Amino acid sequence: MTNKIYYNALLDFYSPLLTEKQQAICDEYFRNDNTLQEIADEENISRAAVGDMIKRCKDELDEYESKLNLYASYKKRLQIYDRIKSFKNKDINVLIDECLEIEE
């Protein structure tokens, strides 16, 4: 399941770089947790074709992340925000909350 959570997060950053078909299939698989067969039935393609598409998408998402590191940077920023918030300064916490809103 953590694998799906990871790729779901990568989709948040990189889905615009995928084709519309790839986006649709990845959304069904990673975000809606549909099975390969359910997606195949919905798309009128074979289960193997869906599996191949998912594998290609995962490879592309991994490649994008290895080059751009958007998700890794995001996770580091969240950790830093948490550390700053632990200082319990109201003014700073308001600013951190604004930053967190932008991140989402």
N, C-alpha and C positions, 0 to 999 in steps of 0.2 A: 504494500500500500504506500509506503514512503516513496517508492519510485514514482507512483502516479502523482503524489503530492508535489514532488520535485518538478516533474514535467508540467504539471498544472501551473506552478509558479513561473517556469520558463515561458510558458504560453502568455502569461501576463505581459512579459517584456517583448517577446519575439513573434507573436502570432501574426502581426502585420507583414512579416517577411515571408510567411508561408502563402501558398496559393489559397484561393477561397475553398477549394475542395479539401485541401489539407487541414485548413482551419476548422471546417465543419466536422470532419472525421475526428480530429483531435479533441474538439469540444465534446463530442459524444462520448469518446473513450475516456479522456482524462477528467473532464468536468462533470459529465452526467453519469459516469461510471457504467456505461452500456458495454455489453460484451461484444466481441468481434462479430458474432453471429447476428446479434440485434442490429448492429450498424450495417452489416452486409445486407440484411433483409430490407432495411430502410433505404439504402442507397442502390439496391438492385445490382449488387456486385458480389463476387465470391468472398467468402470468409478469408481466404488466402490473400486476396487483393487488399482487404482491409488490414490484415496483419503486415503485409509488405509496406503499405502506406504508413502505418504507425511506426514501423522500424525506421523508414526513411525520415519521417518527421523527427523522431527521437535523435537520429544522427545529425540532422540539420540543427535542431535546437542545441545539442551538445556543442556543435561546431560554432554556432553564434556565441554561446556563453564562453567558450574557450577563447574567443577573439575579443569579445566586448566586455565580458565580466559584469554585466549589468545586475544580475541577480546576486552575485557575490558581494558587490559593492553595496547593494541595497541592504543585505543582511548585516554588513559591517556598520552601516549608518544606523540601523535600528539598535544595534548593541551600544553604539556611542550615545544615541538619544537616551537610552535607558540609564546609562551611567550618569549622564548629565542630570536627568530627572531625579536621581537619587540624592542630589545635593539639596533638594527641598527648597529651592528658591522660586517663589511664585512667579516673578517676572520672567525668569528663565524658562520655567515650565510652560508658561503661556506661549513663548516663542517656540519651544520644542513641539508643543501640540500643533502649532501652525505648520511647522516643518513636516510633521507626521501626516497632516491632512494633505499636503502637497504630494507626499510619497504615494499616497493611495490614489 
